Amino acid sequence: MTDSAAFPVDRVLDQLRERITTGNYAAGTRLPAEADLAAEFGVARNTVRAALTVLRAEGLIETRRPSGSFVAPVPTPYEYEISAGDDAFDDTAAADVTIAEIDPYIGMFLAAGPSGLVIQRRRILPADHSPSDPPHGLTTLHVPYRAAKDTNLVRPAAPDGESAELAAAGLVPDEWTVQESVRGATPKEAELIGCPLGVPVLEHLWFGRRDGEALFVRMTVLTRGNLVVYRL
């Protein structure tokens, strides 16, 4: 909980978020009118409106004009299996490939060598149910250019899959590390996924390591509207 005495909007936000996440306000429930919430919490309507804006950005509520604000549906699970050396997603799909200087953030985990160049293979993860739905995420494989420049990883299509091409380049990890965090979408991610700038996204960083050193890094970003279920 935040310091609600100093920030009334945080008090309203905390309590509404708790009612939604605990099921007190079930999916599809219409929230009380702004005026009623303002009276209940003893705050101005602008304060309630600011809290609802945050909840909307988090994907917890949706607005249906002129009916009001409703609790958003429970997100559809996105399930996949994980096994040693496996990619979480179809790694044979064509990718947008660029060769560029390593991103400083990725560079915290991956050594690109003297050139500082990496191969970036980016794929947009389409919606599962309807082509009209926005993409549910983005996945990008980062590989040192010097290690994979002579493989199909530099081409959009990798017919045998990225895992096979990594193995062909000798990039076979003996361990995997996963790091997860929630952060705001970057401008580029917001553009590609079609979500508001700064909206919370779930970031997965997958490190393929050998002898303690990262051989490659995959960053996958999923929107708030997707619940990830791992099956080991």
Protein Blocks (a to p, Z undefined) as FASTA:
>chain_A
ZZfklmmmlmmmmmmmmmmmnomagghiacddfklmmmmnopafklmmmmmmmmmmnopa
ccddfkbccdddddddddddddehiafbdckbccddddddddfklmmmpcgbjnopacdd
ddddddfkbmkbccfbdcdddddfklmmmpcklpmbafkojklmmmmnopacfbdcdddd
dddddfklmmmnopaehiacddddddddeehiafbdcdddddfkbccdddZZ
